[in-house]
Amino acid sequence: MVVYCKLFLTAIFWGGTFVAARVVAQDVAPYSASFLRFFTASFFLIAMIILKEGRVPPLKRHQIIPAILLGMTGVFAYNVFFFFGMKTVSAGRASLIVASNPVFISLLSAFFFRERLDAGKAMGILLCLTGATLVISRGDILSLFTGGVGWGEVFILGCVASWVAYSLIGKFIMRDFSPLAAVTYSCLIGCAALLPPALMENITGLIGGFPFRDWIGLLYLGFFGTVLGFFWYYEGIRAIGPSRAAVFINFVPVSGVFFGWLLLAEAVNLSLLMGATLVLGGVYLTNRPR
């Protein structure tokens, strides 16, 4: 039960990152914001792993490549694809594409890890995606598909591919690596990869002029959106598998819309309530005892 609560809270935290990111994005350039997020996260993660495990465990030779892949997929590539895609794709449309993560994770988990994909799990995934679609489209599903597909959508699909790879690689590396260590190394490696483009945005010259609200947003993104979010998500992957843990990602658009209503005064309508109900039903079907 604890792992399910952590996965649910992870989705809530990730939903809140949309509000925090909107605040930060008004003043901070994309690569700089990404670097500062993961720099903040790395600071907390190193402190946590020292307190919890006594030290940062050194990478074994066979762990080096998987650790680099973690950082380059879930941290660096995801953010690069995201910011390029969001130049032309609306937030709702992008969120719908990203909501397809659990489908691909479940299918590839069944292929690589031989996880069972029965009718109940498939129906749960379908309900989750349907609910997320209702929430994002505010009940007008067809409106999401009337604008055609351009490079922006291709970049957002790159986000999906990056997160699927991050989830599956995480399942592999945690055979002999703790979730906290895996997340720490992925953030450190991704942060290092984000530094050069952040420097090209003149982060060193602009950082002193960021207003206080941006630092609050970056702190939220770094600690709640990354440290707790990534750590608990990986705990879930190790405990119940990638496909079942990934279903909780569908709570992200639900919580994102809720925080939009709470903090940005966006309207709450029937589609939000219906979508949340479908997502909850889908999570139950996917994770119910067999």
N, C-alpha and C positions, 0 to 999 in steps of 0.2 A: 504493500500500500504506500509506503514511504516513497518508493521510486516513482510511482505514478503521480504523487503530489508534487515531487520535484520537477517532473516533466511538464506538468500543468503550469507550475509557476514559471518555468523556463519560457513557455509560450507567452505567458502574460508579460514577462520582462521584455521579450523580443517584440511584442506588440507595442510596448512603450517606447522602444527605440525609434519608431517612426516619428513620434512627436519630438523626441530629443534630437533626432537627426534633422528635422525641419528647422528647429531653432538654431542648431549649430551651422547648418548649411547656408544660412543667411549671411554669415560673416567669414566662414572658414572654407577654403578651397577643398575639393574632394580628396585628393591624396593626402593633404595635410591633416584633414579631419580623420581620415582612416589611420594615418600614422599615430596621431595623438591618442586615438581610441585604444590602439593595441599597445602603445607605449605605456599608457596608464594601466591597462590590463596586465601587461608583463610585470610591472612593479608589484601589483597585488599578488599575482600568481607565484612569483618567486618567494615572496614573504610567506604565502600560504603553504607552499611545498616544503619550505624549510621548517616551519612549525609542525607540519603534519608528518613529514617523512624524514626530517633531520637534515636533509641536504637536497640539492638538485641532482637526481641520479644521472650519472654519465651515460651517454648513448653508447650502446654496443654497436659493433660494426654493422650487423645486419639490420639495425634500427635506423641508421643514418638516412638512407634513401626514403623509407616510409615517413620519417619525421619531416624531411624536406617537402615531401609530397603533401603532407598535412598542411604545412604553412603556406605552400604555394596554391593549394586548392581552396581550403576553407577560409583563408585570410586574404591573401593577395589577389588571386584570380577572381574570387567572388566579388570583392570590392571594385576591381577594375571593370568587370563586366557590368556590375550594378550601376556605377556612375556613368559609364558610357551609354547604357541602355536608357537610363532615366532622363537623358537629354531629350529624347523624342517620345518615350512611352509614358503614359499617365500612371500614377501610383496604383490605381485600381486594376488596370490591365496588367501591369507588371506583377502585382500581388497574385493575380489569378494564375499567371504562368508559373510563378514560384510555388504555388500551392500544389503543383503536380509533382513535387519532390517525393512524397510518400509512394506514389505509384511506381516510379522508376526505382526507388530504393527497394521496395518490396519485390519487384520483378527481378532485379539484379541480385538481391539477397537469396532469392529462391534458386538462382542460377549458380552463384558462387559459393554460398554457404549451405545450400540445400534446405533453406528454411521453408516450412510448409506454407503453401498459399492455397487455403481451402476457400469454399464458397462464402463462408461467414466473414473471413478476413477481406475477401474481394468486395463483398457488399459493404463492409464497414468503410473501406477506402473510398468506394463510390459515394456513400452518404457524406463522408467528410468533404470530398471535393465538391459535391453538390451544395452543401451548406456554405462552404467558403465562397463558392461562386455567387450564391444568393446575397451574401453579405457584401462582397466586393462590388457587385453590379447593382446593388440596391433593388433587386427584384427584376431588373431588365437585362436578362442574360444575353439576349441577342445583341445588345448594344456593345458588348465587348468584342464582337467579331465583325463589326461593320467597317472598321477602318483599314482593313488590309494588313499584311505582314511586311514589315520593313526591317532594316538593319537593327533598329532598336529592339524589336522582338527577338532577333537572333542573339543580341547581346544578353538579354534577360534569360534566354534559354541557356546561355553560357553560365549564368548564375546557378541554374538548376543542375547542369552538368558538374559544376564545381562542388556544390553541396552534396550531391550524390557521391561523388568521388571521395569527399572528405569523410562522409559517414561510413562508407565501405572500407576505406583505408584505416579508419579508426578502429573498426572491428578487428582488422588484422593486427595492427600494432599493439592492441591492448591484450593480446594473448600473453605477453610477458612485460607489459608496461601499465602503470596505473593511469586512470583517466586524468588525474591532476597533472601528471608528468607529460602525458600526450598533449593536453591543452596548452601547457606551459611552453613546450617546444614549438608547437604550431604557431603560437602567438609571437614568440621570439623570432622565429624564422620569417614569418609573414611581415612582422614589423621591420625587420632589416631590409626586406625586399621593397617595402613601401617608402623607405627613407629617401632613396635617390629621386623619385618623382616628386616627393614632398619638398625636397631642397630646390627642385626646379620651379616650384611654386613660391619660392622665397619664404618658406616657413620660419626661418631664423629671423628674418626682418619684420615679419608681421605678427609673430606670436605675442609680443608685448602689448599689442593693441586689441586683443580679443576681449569683449565685455564679459562681465561676471557670469551672465546667463549661459554663455558658451562653455565656460569651464564646468558649470553644473551639468550641462548636457553631456559634455565629454566624460565627466566622472560617472554619470549614469551609464553611458554607452560602454565605458571601459569596465566598470565593476559589475553592474547588474546584467547588461546586455552581453558581456563577453566572459568575465570570470565565472560568475555563478551560472550563466546561461550555458556556456560551452561545457563547463565541468559537469553540471547536472545532466546535460544532454548525453555526454559520453558515459556517465554512470548508467543512464538508462539503456544505452546501446549495449553495454556489457551485461546488464542484468536481464533484459528482455529481448535483445536483438535489434538490429537496425530498422527493420520494417515496422515493428510495433512501436518503437520509440519515435520513428519519423511521423507517425500518424498525428502526434500531438502538435506538429508544425501547423496543422490546419487550425489550431486555436489562435495562431498569430494574427491572421486577418480579422478574426472576431474581436480579439482584444485590442487590435489596432483601431478598429472602428469605434470601439467603446471609449478608448482614451481620446480619440478625436472628438467624440461627443462631450466627454467630461472636461477636456482641457481646451478644445478648439471650438466648442459650441456647435458641432455638427449634429444634424438631426438624427434621431433614432426612430426607425420605422419598422413596419411589420417584417420586412425582409431580414432585418438584423436578428429579430427574435426567432424567426423560422430557421435561418441559417445556423444560429447557435444551437438550436434543438437538434438539427441534423448532424452537426459536428459531434455533439455529445453522444448521440446514438451511434454514430460511426466509430467513435473511440471505444464505446462499450462492446460493440460487435467484434472489433479487432482484438480486444484484450480480454474478453470474457474467458473464464476457465473452460478448458476443453473436456 
